Amino acid sequence: MHGVRQQLAIAHNLLKEKKKKPVLHAEDEFELLKTLYTSTETTFPHERYRVQLALIMQLAGITGNRPAALLAVRYRHIKVTLLPDPEGGEQPRVLIEIVFHHTKGYLGEKDAYVIPFHALFAAASDYFTISEEQALADTTLRPQMTNLEIVTSMELPTGPYTFRRGNGQALDNSNAQRNIILQHHSSSVFQKNYASRYMPDTQAAYRGLKPQTALMRAASGMSRTIDPRRPRKLNIAQQAEVDRHPEVRLFRRKLKSLLQTFQNQKRSIASMKGPSYTIIIDKPIKLIAI
């Protein structure tokens, strides 16, 4: 089996480059939140979804947790405390602490850890509530993030792990803390799977100059790819052209026939699902946007 992937890639003219792993900074998160609350194209079955999505995105960036760990947070994991202002102010400071238990169990169970949030988060938390009856599902979270990225006109894909990579990069100077927060057994996991391939200011390092940190951050962030002119949907003429395409019409006839067969047999598509198979096709496949 050695080299099978390479052989298949050559035989079928497949791309061998690794998938891009974009990093989402706090300023990129701001652009997504701005779109979430101001765009008429971000609609939800219930407005609770909007505030839940905003909360999950902020938690993802601040904590660097995987989506499953974020969606597993319950009220019993949250502690709110009033602390005397360490700077001598009259008003106490609000501290919110979340204990994360449901982390990835690869290589054994890991210890729970606490992430603190201070006043800036507390001020916004008055508007965020989590339903006591129904938790936000991962299958709902990911499509909502994808739609938000499309409406914001970002070129790079947005998902829970873009926030996680952004958190890891922000903590890159503290390997020990980063490994605890991201639940990695060593720094090699971050280097292989999370570290940005966009290099820092090597020019300044080589020449002994002051690093252009703000410029490098802007250059490596996802906000750089925002382009309001980017086409996001077909116009009427383009849609009509797609509808007339022979292959599209053929596939739609097949779909209609299959649906009719299921209805006649009083069965659903889900009930016909069988085991997965790998099929090797000896000719190129044309992908048609519909």
Beta strands, then each sheet from edge to edge (+ up, - down):
strand 1: 78-83
strand 2: 93-100
strand 3: 113-117
sheet 1: 1+ 2- 3+
end
